[in-house]
Amino acid sequence: MEARNLKITGLTELSAGHYLVELENSFSTMPLPGQFVHIKVPPFFLRRPFSIAGGDAEKIRVLFRVAGEGTRALSCMEPGDELNVIGPLGTPFPVREEWKKAFIVAGGTGAAPLLFLSSRLLSEGREALFFYGAREAGHIMFRLLPPGVDFIFTTQDGSYGEKGLVTGPFEKMLRDGLLPDVIYAGGPHGLLKNVAGLSASYRVPAFVTLENRMACGTGLCYGCVTKIRSGDGWDYRRVCKDGPVFDAADIEWEES
């Protein structure tokens, strides 16, 4: 974990209220899919966590939606401006040698770390089928999908792809017996809970990234805890420090 002043090298509005910001990378540790950065957006005091949507030795990409004053201020910044950034933070998605075929399930901006992950999987010669759901066609980040990834889109209003929730075609694929070696998911709580239930039913391991509200982002304040099964009981784990990636089977979904 390091704190760096990183220069904005690009800021693009992808669709109404959705942005991609590109930062120079001067961290000594390479970011991994599933990790996040904690950004101080002037003039606000509290930092805001953002999943890393892509990164290498030269740059880090962050996908965000304008949801409040902080993200609105970030959307108004310009290339050349600097941001104080702490990172890379959190635990990445596990990737095992024996997992050759992955299903990736994403909703909304929860797709950010999964875009990064899919790029890594493809670069390693693995198969990845990307299920991506949004409210309407304008919210689907077409240009961010890595070349070569297979995908299935859904929109709630039917304006693009299949109409309905993204878990629909995902569940149908499992029901038809086309099982992957592993499932990765990110997005709203309901989507993640559904994915966890299906992974248990079909006995396919699943790993999800949680989006609990954070304050410090470094594990000191215990403000982002979630219930995790531990032995015969449960324990509180910090999403920022122990996560944000967790084994879906370990999460107490009814109380998280």
C-alpha positions in Angstrom: 0.0 0.0 0.0 1.4 3.4 -1.1 0.2 6.9 -1.4 1.0 8.7 -4.6 0.0 11.9 -6.4 -1.0 10.5 -9.8 -1.6 12.7 -12.8 -4.8 12.3 -14.8 -3.9 11.3 -18.4 -7.4 10.8 -19.7 -11.0 11.3 -18.8 -13.8 10.0 -21.0 -17.6 10.1 -20.7 -18.7 6.6 -21.9 -22.4 7.3 -21.5 -24.7 9.5 -19.5 -23.1 9.8 -16.1 -20.5 7.0 -16.7 -16.8 7.9 -16.9 -13.5 6.2 -17.4 -10.5 8.0 -15.9 -6.9 7.0 -16.7 -4.1 7.8 -14.2 -0.4 7.5 -14.6 0.9 4.6 -12.5 3.9 5.3 -10.2 3.1 2.6 -7.6 5.9 0.1 -7.1 3.4 -2.8 -6.9 1.5 -3.9 -10.0 -2.3 -3.7 -9.5 -4.2 -7.0 -9.8 -7.8 -7.7 -10.9 -10.1 -7.2 -7.9 -8.0 -4.6 -6.1 -9.1 -1.0 -5.7 -7.6 2.5 -5.1 -8.7 5.1 -2.5 -8.8 8.5 -4.1 -9.0 11.9 -2.5 -11.1 14.1 -4.7 -10.7 17.8 -4.0 -12.1 19.7 -2.2 -13.5 16.8 -0.2 -11.8 15.4 2.9 -13.0 11.8 2.8 -11.5 9.5 0.2 -13.6 7.4 -2.1 -12.9 3.8 -3.2 -12.8 2.8 -6.9 -12.3 -0.6 -8.3 -9.4 -0.9 -10.8 -10.9 -1.5 -14.3 -7.5 -2.0 -15.9 -3.8 -1.4 -15.2 -0.2 -2.1 -16.1 3.2 -0.6 -15.2 2.3 2.7 -16.9 -1.4 3.4 -16.2 -4.4 2.6 -14.0 -7.9 2.9 -15.3 -11.0 3.6 -13.1 -14.6 3.3 -14.1 -17.2 5.3 -12.2 -20.7 6.6 -12.2 -21.7 10.0 -11.0 -23.7 9.3 -7.8 -22.9 12.2 -5.6 -20.9 15.4 -5.2 -17.5 13.6 -5.0 -17.9 11.7 -8.2 -19.4 14.8 -9.8 -16.3 16.7 -8.9 -14.1 13.9 -10.3 -16.0 14.0 -13.6 -15.2 17.7 -14.0 -11.4 17.3 -13.6 -9.1 17.5 -16.6 -6.0 15.7 -18.0 -3.0 17.1 -16.2 -4.8 17.5 -12.8 -3.3 15.4 -10.0 -5.1 13.2 -7.5 -3.8 11.8 -4.2 -4.3 8.0 -4.5 -3.7 5.2 -2.0 -3.3 1.7 -3.5 -3.3 -0.9 -4.8 -5.6 -2.1 -1.9 -7.5 -5.3 -1.1 -7.3 -8.9 -2.2 -7.5 -9.8 -5.9 -9.5 -12.5 -7.6 -7.9 -16.0 -7.2 -6.9 -17.6 -10.5 -5.8 -21.2 -10.4 -4.0 -23.2 -13.0 -6.8 -25.8 -13.3 -9.5 -23.2 -14.0 -9.4 -23.0 -17.8 -13.0 -21.8 -18.4 -14.6 -18.9 -16.5 -18.1 -17.4 -16.4 -18.0 -13.7 -15.5 -21.2 -12.1 -14.3 -21.4 -8.3 -13.9 -24.1 -5.7 -13.3 -23.6 -1.9 -13.9 -20.3 -0.4 -12.8 -19.7 -3.6 -10.8 -18.2 -4.7 -14.2 -15.1 -2.6 -13.5 -12.8 -5.2 -11.8 -14.2 -7.9 -14.0 -13.1 -6.1 -17.2 -9.6 -6.1 -15.7 -9.9 -9.8 -14.8 -11.2 -10.9 -18.2 -8.2 -9.2 -19.9 -5.9 -11.2 -17.7 -7.7 -14.5 -18.3 -7.6 -14.0 -22.1 -3.9 -13.1 -22.0 -3.2 -16.4 -20.2 -5.1 -18.4 -22.9 -8.2 -19.1 -20.8 -11.8 -19.0 -21.9 -14.1 -16.3 -20.5 -17.8 -15.8 -21.1 -18.9 -12.3 -19.9 -22.5 -11.9 -18.9 -23.2 -8.1 -18.6 -26.5 -6.6 -17.4 -27.5 -2.9 -17.4 -30.7 -0.9 -17.1 -30.6 0.2 -20.8 -28.4 0.2 -23.8 -26.7 3.5 -23.0 -25.2 2.0 -19.8 -23.4 -0.9 -21.5 -19.7 -0.1 -21.8 -19.1 -1.7 -25.2 -15.6 -0.1 -25.8 -14.2 -1.5 -22.5 -14.7 -5.2 -23.2 -11.3 -6.7 -24.1 -10.9 -7.9 -27.7 -11.7 -11.6 -28.0 -14.0 -12.0 -25.0 -17.3 -13.8 -25.6 -20.2 -11.9 -24.1 -24.0 -12.0 -23.5 -25.7 -8.6 -22.8 -29.0 -8.0 -21.1 -30.9 -4.8 -20.5 -33.9 -4.4 -18.1 -35.8 -2.4 -20.7 -34.9 -4.7 -23.6 -33.2 -1.9 -25.6 -30.2 -4.1 -26.3 -29.5 -7.8 -26.0 -31.9 -10.0 -24.0 -34.6 -8.3 -22.0 -34.4 -8.9 -18.2 -31.8 -9.5 -15.6 -28.3 -10.8 -16.4 -28.8 -13.8 -14.1 -31.5 -15.1 -16.6 -29.1 -16.3 -19.4 -26.4 -17.1 -16.8 -28.8 -19.5 -15.0 -30.0 -21.0 -18.3 -26.4 -21.8 -19.3 -25.9 -23.6 -16.1 -29.2 -25.4 -16.3 -28.3 -26.6 -19.8 -25.2 -28.2 -18.4 -22.6 -25.8 -19.8 -20.7 -25.5 -16.6 -17.5 -23.4 -16.2 -14.6 -24.2 -13.9 -15.1 -21.1 -11.9 -17.5 -18.1 -11.6 -16.6 -14.5 -10.9 -19.1 -11.8 -10.2 -19.5 -8.1 -9.3 -22.5 -5.8 -9.0 -25.6 -5.2 -6.8 -26.1 -7.3 -3.7 -29.1 -9.2 -5.2 -27.1 -10.3 -8.2 -24.2 -11.5 -6.1 -26.6 -13.4 -3.8 -28.2 -15.1 -6.8 -24.8 -16.1 -8.2 -23.8 -17.5 -4.8 -27.0 -19.7 -4.7 -26.5 -21.0 -8.2 -22.8 -21.7 -7.7 -23.8 -23.8 -4.7 -26.6 -25.6 -6.6 -24.3 -26.5 -9.5 -21.2 -27.0 -7.3 -19.0 -24.5 -9.2 -16.7 -22.3 -7.1 -17.6 -18.6 -7.2 -15.8 -15.5 -6.1 -17.5 -12.1 -5.7 -16.4 -8.6 -5.1 -18.4 -6.6 -2.5 -19.1 -2.9 -2.6 -19.7 -2.1 1.1 -19.4 1.6 2.0 -15.8 2.4 3.2 -14.3 5.1 5.3 -10.6 4.6 5.8 -10.1 1.9 3.1 -7.1 0.4 5.0 -8.8 -1.8 7.6 -8.4 0.5 10.6 -11.9 1.8 11.2 -13.9 -1.5 10.8 -16.7 0.5 9.0 -17.1 -1.9 6.1 -17.4 -5.3 7.8 -19.5 -8.1 6.5 -20.4 -11.5 8.0 -18.3 -14.4 6.9 -18.7 -18.0 7.9 -15.8 -19.2 10.1 -15.7 -22.8 11.4 -19.0 -23.6 13.1 -20.0 -19.9 13.4 -19.2 -16.6 11.8 -16.9 -13.6 12.1 -16.8 -10.1 10.9 -14.4 -9.4 8.0 -13.3 -6.1 6.6 -14.2 -5.7 3.0 -11.4 -3.2 2.4 -8.7 -5.3 4.0 -9.9 -9.0 3.9 -11.7 -8.4 0.7 -13.2 -7.0 -1.4 -13.0 -10.4 -3.1 -14.6 -13.3 -1.1 -15.5 -16.9 -1.8 -19.3 -16.6 -2.3 -19.9 -19.7 -0.2 -18.4 -18.0 2.9 -20.7 -15.0 2.9 -23.7 -14.8 5.2 -25.9 -13.3 2.5 -29.0 -12.8 4.7 -27.1 -10.4 7.0 -24.3 -9.0 4.8 
